[in-house]
């Protein structure tokens, strides 16, 4: 409890100094006396709000730590490679998650005054988070199916439905002042069980994405393989014998789906069986875990794809250096594309084009074992 109290003060104190126009003290969530806003609440409700606040501050700390821990990889993606739509969505989803986590932390701890207005602003970010994260996953499925428009329509429908349902946060979630104080208390108006329907639809959308990835990998690598069903199942679970990029996509998708099942299952159970404020205490857990895993999937795919290109460039250089027998005005270079096949060509001063050399390297047995057979059109970023 002492550690949690330190975490609360470490994060919330600077936020109070920035956002508060008054010099009112921070809510002491570890104490309930007549000098703090909890004196206007029942002891049981004050204790429940303490627990919810501790959970939220803890998960906010986890999200901030993850952003700092992966800052180097994110900077590498943004500064070293082409900035495209996926990169924008990745950054936007991170910003949305951070804005919601920090904004709700301020709402729960700081004397902001206009609780209803600030609560509505904070609850915009869950919609933007689902919008950007879902679109990033949609682009991945659309890409690995080689821009199949039927697949695009099939997966765009549940994604748009999930975004529309998440927009109900603006109506179902709110905040009000605690008595005459400037401190805030969250409110929940969900008589139609819209939150339950929202997370069920989000679960269906992410399950479809995972199944689509598994199906694509199966059709590309295992459909015609002469292996037993149990061996194929082990490959799909562990990713053994798959190309590097395919294994990254498969294993990260499995981990993301595991967290999605756990997070949304916990959310649905709490929304059905618990009462406020416990109903919403795991929403921040879900957002943080989903954001961390979605970012992990994107980084694994992006950096894995560029590592594949780096391997290809290295093999081109190795082939070019090892196969040059003499370098004169008219050079003769021997390319060995397989142990049983040799061809010798006379080249001019500039040598053979890089595209032709790239084709030959791609067809060497060594590179075929490293090459990913995924078709990922326009997934730069």
GUVEX-383490 format. One record per residue (C-alpha): residue number from 1; residue in one letter; chain; x, y, z negated. Coordinates in steps of 0.5 Angstrom, whole numbers. Layout:
ATOM pos code unit X Y Z
ATOM NUM A A X Y Z
...
This chain:
ATOM pos code unit X Y Z
ATOM 1 X A 0 0 0
ATOM 2 X A 6 5 -2
ATOM 3 X A 9 3 5
ATOM 4 X A 2 5 9
ATOM 5 X A 1 11 5
ATOM 6 X A 8 14 7
ATOM 7 X A 6 12 14
ATOM 8 X A 0 16 14
ATOM 9 X A 4 22 11
ATOM 10 X A 9 22 16
ATOM 11 X A 5 22 22
ATOM 12 X A -1 26 20
ATOM 13 X A 3 32 16
ATOM 14 X A 5 35 22
ATOM 15 X A -1 34 26
ATOM 16 X A -5 38 20
ATOM 17 X A 0 44 21
ATOM 18 X A -1 44 28
ATOM 19 X A -8 44 29
ATOM 20 X A -11 47 22
ATOM 21 X A -12 54 22
ATOM 22 X A -13 53 14
ATOM 23 X A -8 51 9
ATOM 24 X A -12 46 6
ATOM 25 X A -9 39 4
ATOM 26 X A -9 33 8
ATOM 27 X A -14 28 6
ATOM 28 X A -11 23 0
ATOM 29 X A -13 17 3
ATOM 30 X A -10 13 -3
ATOM 31 X A -14 17 -8
ATOM 32 X A -21 19 -9
ATOM 33 X A -22 25 -14
ATOM 34 X A -27 31 -15
ATOM 35 X A -22 35 -11
ATOM 36 X A -22 31 -4
ATOM 37 X A -28 30 1
ATOM 38 X A -29 23 -1
ATOM 39 X A -32 26 -8
ATOM 40 X A -38 27 -3
ATOM 41 X A -38 20 -1
ATOM 42 X A -40 13 -5
ATOM 43 X A -34 9 -8
ATOM 44 X A -36 4 -3
ATOM 45 X A -36 8 3
ATOM 46 X A -30 12 1
ATOM 47 X A -26 5 0
ATOM 48 X A -28 3 7
ATOM 49 X A -26 9 11
ATOM 50 X A -19 8 7
ATOM 51 X A -18 1 10
ATOM 52 X A -21 4 17
ATOM 53 X A -16 10 17
ATOM 54 X A -10 5 15
ATOM 55 X A -11 1 21
ATOM 56 X A -12 6 26
ATOM 57 X A -5 10 23
ATOM 58 X A -2 3 23
ATOM 59 X A -4 2 30
ATOM 60 X A -2 9 33
ATOM 61 X A 5 8 30
ATOM 62 X A 5 1 34
ATOM 63 X A 3 5 40
ATOM 64 X A 8 10 39
ATOM 65 X A 14 5 38
ATOM 66 X A 12 1 44
ATOM 67 X A 13 8 48
ATOM 68 X A 19 10 45
ATOM 69 X A 22 3 46
ATOM 70 X A 20 2 53
ATOM 71 X A 22 9 55
ATOM 72 X A 29 7 58
ATOM 73 X A 25 2 63
ATOM 74 X A 19 7 64
ATOM 75 X A 24 13 66
ATOM 76 X A 28 8 71
ATOM 77 X A 21 6 74
ATOM 78 X A 20 14 75
ATOM 79 X A 27 17 77
ATOM 80 X A 30 11 81
ATOM 81 X A 24 9 85
ATOM 82 X A 19 12 89
ATOM 83 X A 13 15 85
ATOM 84 X A 6 12 88
ATOM 85 X A -1 11 86
ATOM 86 X A 1 5 81
ATOM 87 X A 6 9 77
ATOM 88 X A 1 15 76
ATOM 89 X A -4 10 74
ATOM 90 X A 1 7 69
ATOM 91 X A 3 14 66
ATOM 92 X A -4 16 66
ATOM 93 X A -6 10 62
ATOM 94 X A -1 11 57
ATOM 95 X A -3 18 56
ATOM 96 X A -10 16 55
ATOM 97 X A -8 11 50
ATOM 98 X A -4 16 46
ATOM 99 X A -9 22 46
ATOM 100 X A -14 17 44
ATOM 101 X A -10 14 38
ATOM 102 X A -7 21 36
ATOM 103 X A -13 25 37
ATOM 104 X A -17 20 33
ATOM 105 X A -12 20 27
ATOM 106 X A -13 28 27
ATOM 107 X A -20 27 27
ATOM 108 X A -20 22 21
ATOM 109 X A -14 26 17
ATOM 110 X A -14 33 18
ATOM 111 X A -19 39 16
ATOM 112 X A -21 40 24
ATOM 113 X A -28 44 22
ATOM 114 X A -32 43 28
ATOM 115 X A -32 35 28
ATOM 116 X A -38 34 33
ATOM 117 X A -34 38 38
ATOM 118 X A -27 35 37
ATOM 119 X A -30 28 36
ATOM 120 X A -34 28 43
ATOM 121 X A -27 31 46
ATOM 122 X A -23 25 43
ATOM 123 X A -28 20 46
ATOM 124 X A -27 22 53
ATOM 125 X A -20 18 53
ATOM 126 X A -23 11 52
ATOM 127 X A -27 12 59
ATOM 128 X A -20 15 62
ATOM 129 X A -16 9 59
ATOM 130 X A -21 4 62
ATOM 131 X A -21 7 69
ATOM 132 X A -14 8 70
ATOM 133 X A -12 1 67
ATOM 134 X A -17 -3 70
ATOM 135 X A -15 1 77
ATOM 136 X A -8 -1 76
ATOM 137 X A -10 -9 75
ATOM 138 X A -15 -8 81
ATOM 139 X A -9 -6 86
ATOM 140 X A -5 -12 83
ATOM 141 X A -11 -17 85
ATOM 142 X A -12 -13 92
ATOM 143 X A -5 -13 94
ATOM 144 X A -3 -20 92
ATOM 145 X A -9 -22 97
ATOM 146 X A -6 -18 102
ATOM 147 X A -11 -12 102
ATOM 148 X A -17 -17 103
ATOM 149 X A -23 -12 103
ATOM 150 X A -28 -18 101
ATOM 151 X A -24 -19 95
ATOM 152 X A -23 -11 94
ATOM 153 X A -31 -11 94
ATOM 154 X A -32 -17 89
ATOM 155 X A -27 -14 84
ATOM 156 X A -29 -7 85
ATOM 157 X A -36 -8 82
ATOM 158 X A -34 -10 75
ATOM 159 X A -29 -5 74
ATOM 160 X A -34 0 76
ATOM 161 X A -39 -3 72
ATOM 162 X A -34 -3 66
ATOM 163 X A -32 4 67
ATOM 164 X A -39 6 67
ATOM 165 X A -41 3 61
ATOM 166 X A -35 6 57
ATOM 167 X A -37 12 59
ATOM 168 X A -43 11 54
ATOM 169 X A -38 12 48
ATOM 170 X A -39 20 49
ATOM 171 X A -46 18 46
ATOM 172 X A -45 12 42
ATOM 173 X A -39 15 38
ATOM 174 X A -39 22 34
ATOM 175 X A -37 25 28
ATOM 176 X A -40 30 23
ATOM 177 X A -37 34 17
ATOM 178 X A -36 31 10
ATOM 179 X A -41 35 6
ATOM 180 X A -39 42 6
ATOM 181 X A -32 41 7
ATOM 182 X A -28 41 14
ATOM 183 X A -26 34 14
ATOM 184 X A -29 29 19
ATOM 185 X A -33 23 18
ATOM 186 X A -34 18 24
ATOM 187 X A -42 17 26
ATOM 188 X A -44 11 30
ATOM 189 X A -51 11 34
ATOM 190 X A -51 4 38
ATOM 191 X A -58 2 37
ATOM 192 X A -58 -1 44
ATOM 193 X A -52 -5 43
ATOM 194 X A -48 -1 48
ATOM 195 X A -42 -3 45
ATOM 196 X A -43 -10 45
ATOM 197 X A -45 -10 53
ATOM 198 X A -39 -6 54
ATOM 199 X A -34 -10 52
ATOM 200 X A -37 -17 54
ATOM 201 X A -37 -13 61
ATOM 202 X A -29 -11 60
ATOM 203 X A -28 -19 58
ATOM 204 X A -31 -21 65
ATOM 205 X A -27 -16 69
ATOM 206 X A -20 -18 66
ATOM 207 X A -22 -26 66
ATOM 208 X A -24 -25 74
ATOM 209 X A -17 -22 75
ATOM 210 X A -13 -27 71
ATOM 211 X A -17 -33 75
ATOM 212 X A -16 -29 82
ATOM 213 X A -8 -29 80
ATOM 214 X A -8 -36 78
ATOM 215 X A -12 -38 84
ATOM 216 X A -7 -34 89
ATOM 217 X A -1 -38 86
ATOM 218 X A -4 -44 87
ATOM 219 X A -6 -44 94
ATOM 220 X A 1 -41 96
ATOM 221 X A 5 -46 92
ATOM 222 X A 1 -52 89
ATOM 223 X A -5 -53 94
ATOM 224 X A -1 -58 99
ATOM 225 X A 5 -60 94
ATOM 226 X A 6 -67 93
ATOM 227 X A 5 -67 85
ATOM 228 X A 0 -70 80
ATOM 229 X A -5 -66 77
ATOM 230 X A -2 -66 71
ATOM 231 X A 4 -63 74
ATOM 232 X A 1 -58 77
ATOM 233 X A -3 -56 71
ATOM 234 X A 4 -55 67
ATOM 235 X A 7 -51 73
ATOM 236 X A 1 -46 72
ATOM 237 X A 2 -46 65
ATOM 238 X A 9 -45 64
ATOM 239 X A 11 -42 71
ATOM 240 X A 17 -47 72
ATOM 241 X A 20 -48 79
ATOM 242 X A 16 -42 82
ATOM 243 X A 20 -36 85
ATOM 244 X A 22 -31 80
ATOM 245 X A 17 -25 82
ATOM 246 X A 11 -30 82
ATOM 247 X A 13 -33 75
ATOM 248 X A 13 -26 72
ATOM 249 X A 6 -25 75
ATOM 250 X A 4 -31 72
ATOM 251 X A 7 -31 65
ATOM 252 X A 5 -24 64
ATOM 253 X A -2 -25 67
ATOM 254 X A -3 -31 62
ATOM 255 X A 0 -26 56
ATOM 256 X A -5 -21 58
ATOM 257 X A -11 -25 58
ATOM 258 X A -9 -28 51
ATOM 259 X A -9 -21 48
ATOM 260 X A -15 -19 52
ATOM 261 X A -19 -25 49
ATOM 262 X A -17 -24 42
ATOM 263 X A -18 -17 42
ATOM 264 X A -25 -17 46
ATOM 265 X A -27 -23 42
ATOM 266 X A -26 -19 35
ATOM 267 X A -29 -13 37
ATOM 268 X A -35 -17 39
ATOM 269 X A -36 -20 33
ATOM 270 X A -35 -14 29
ATOM 271 X A -40 -10 33
ATOM 272 X A -45 -15 32
ATOM 273 X A -44 -18 24
ATOM 274 X A -41 -12 21
ATOM 275 X A -44 -5 19
ATOM 276 X A -41 2 20
ATOM 277 X A -35 4 19
ATOM 278 X A -32 -3 20
ATOM 279 X A -36 -4 26
ATOM 280 X A -31 0 30
ATOM 281 X A -24 -1 26
ATOM 282 X A -22 -6 31
ATOM 283 X A -23 -1 37
ATOM 284 X A -16 2 36
ATOM 285 X A -13 -5 36
ATOM 286 X A -16 -7 42
ATOM 287 X A -14 -1 46
ATOM 288 X A -6 -1 43
ATOM 289 X A -5 -8 45
ATOM 290 X A -9 -8 52
ATOM 291 X A -4 -2 54
ATOM 292 X A 2 -5 51
ATOM 293 X A 1 -11 55
ATOM 294 X A -2 -8 61
ATOM 295 X A 4 -4 61
ATOM 296 X A 9 -10 60
ATOM 297 X A 5 -13 67
ATOM 298 X A 7 -7 71
ATOM 299 X A 14 -6 69
ATOM 300 X A 15 -14 70
ATOM 301 X A 12 -13 77
ATOM 302 X A 16 -7 79
ATOM 303 X A 22 -9 76
ATOM 304 X A 22 -16 78
ATOM 305 X A 20 -14 85
ATOM 306 X A 26 -9 85
ATOM 307 X A 31 -14 82
ATOM 308 X A 29 -19 88
ATOM 309 X A 31 -13 93
ATOM 310 X A 37 -12 89
ATOM 311 X A 39 -20 90
ATOM 312 X A 37 -19 97
ATOM 313 X A 42 -13 98
ATOM 314 X A 48 -17 94
ATOM 315 X A 47 -23 98
ATOM 316 X A 47 -19 105
ATOM 317 X A 54 -16 102
ATOM 318 X A 57 -22 100
ATOM 319 X A 55 -25 107
ATOM 320 X A 58 -19 111
ATOM 321 X A 64 -20 107
ATOM 322 X A 65 -27 107
ATOM 323 X A 64 -28 114
ATOM 324 X A 68 -23 118
ATOM 325 X A 74 -27 121
ATOM 326 X A 77 -21 124
ATOM 327 X A 75 -13 124
ATOM 328 X A 78 -10 131
ATOM 329 X A 75 -6 136
ATOM 330 X A 71 -12 138
ATOM 331 X A 69 -16 132
ATOM 332 X A 67 -23 132
ATOM 333 X A 63 -25 126
ATOM 334 X A 60 -32 124
ATOM 335 X A 54 -33 121
ATOM 336 X A 52 -40 118
ATOM 337 X A 44 -40 117
ATOM 338 X A 45 -47 115
ATOM 339 X A 50 -53 114
ATOM 340 X A 49 -56 120
ATOM 341 X A 48 -49 124
ATOM 342 X A 53 -44 127
ATOM 343 X A 53 -39 132
ATOM 344 X A 58 -34 134
ATOM 345 X A 57 -27 137
ATOM 346 X A 61 -21 139
ATOM 347 X A 59 -15 136
ATOM 348 X A 61 -7 138
ATOM 349 X A 64 -3 133
ATOM 350 X A 58 -2 129
ATOM 351 X A 57 -9 128
ATOM 352 X A 50 -12 128
ATOM 353 X A 44 -9 125
ATOM 354 X A 42 -9 118
ATOM 355 X A 35 -12 120
ATOM 356 X A 38 -18 124
ATOM 357 X A 43 -19 118
ATOM 358 X A 37 -19 113
ATOM 359 X A 33 -24 117
ATOM 360 X A 39 -29 117
ATOM 361 X A 40 -28 110
ATOM 362 X A 33 -29 108
ATOM 363 X A 33 -35 112
ATOM 364 X A 39 -38 108
ATOM 365 X A 37 -44 103
ATOM 366 X A 40 -40 97
ATOM 367 X A 36 -34 98
ATOM 368 X A 30 -38 100
ATOM 369 X A 30 -41 93
ATOM 370 X A 30 -34 90
ATOM 371 X A 25 -30 95
ATOM 372 X A 18 -29 92
ATOM 373 X A 13 -31 98
ATOM 374 X A 8 -26 95
ATOM 375 X A 5 -21 100
ATOM 376 X A 5 -14 96
ATOM 377 X A 3 -9 101
ATOM 378 X A 4 -2 99
ATOM 379 X A 5 -3 91
ATOM 380 X A 11 2 91
ATOM 381 X A 11 6 85
